[in-house]
Amino acid sequence: MTAITAPRGISAARSSGIFIRRSLLLSVRDGEGLLMAIALPALLMLMFTVVFGGAIQHDGRYIDYIVPGIILTCAGFGAASTAVSVSRDMTAGAMLRFRTMPIAASTSIVGHVIASLVRNLVATAVVIAIAFALGFRPRGDLLGWLGALGIVSLWILAVTSVFAVIGLIAGSPEAANGYGFIILFLPYVSSAFVPIETMPDWLAPVAEQQPVTPIIETIRAGLIGGEGRPAASLLWCLGIIAAATVLALWRFPRTRVR
């Protein structure tokens, strides 16, 4: 008599690859999302350089100053969709199906995070291309550019990990979309668009100590030269990734499929 054996589970690495491919395919099929990924950098760049650029006093060329801020702002908006996607998986029955399959369902979160990294690196390339068309002239060397790209990638992973946790906690995709507002607001209260020394006395310390400021200054130093804050940038990015990972690992088994 032949014994019936249960199917062996797929390894976590293979499960992650499956979910990364799934998330990327969903991104490609989302025509509105792709259009926004291209339109948002263009609109922000035009708004700050053409509409506001003449009113803001800055030593040097303003477009060179704001490109890092535009990159991080667009990355935040792009990463925010991760919260909605994770919450949708939890509420639309997808996660229930994943948990019945011989795969590590928790790696679906990894798929969302890595897909967000890919999408936002493409958006970063769009930002830089538009910036060049509008007169951006970086002075950084190859090493500086590679360092800036590394910090951008770490920040995308960090902010996407936070949005993934928000997706696990939120009761609906709509709620997940709203909870991340404070994260999207951070670049506007930093040195992204105006020097900190021009801010009111009560706001300047907040802008100085929040995580986006050292990250933007490090990216700016890599692209156009100057002094960055790489140690603070790495500590913030890695600390946020570690904290979000711990929260996700704790929350995922306790999250009821809604």
Secondary structure, 3 states (H helix, E strand, C coil): CCCCCCCCCCCHHHHHHHHHHHHHHHHHHCHHHHHHHHHHHHHHHHHHHHHCHHHCCCCCCHHHHHHHHHHHHHHHHHHHHHHHHHHHHHHCCHHHHHHCCCCCCCHHHHHHHHHHHHHHHHHHHHHHHHHHHCCCCCCCCHHHHHHHHHHHHHHHHHHHHHHHHHHHHCCCHHHHHHHCHHHHHHHHHCCCCCCHHHCCCCCHHHHHHCCHHHHHHHHHHHHHCCCCCHHHHHHHHHHHHHHHHHHHHHHHHHCCCC
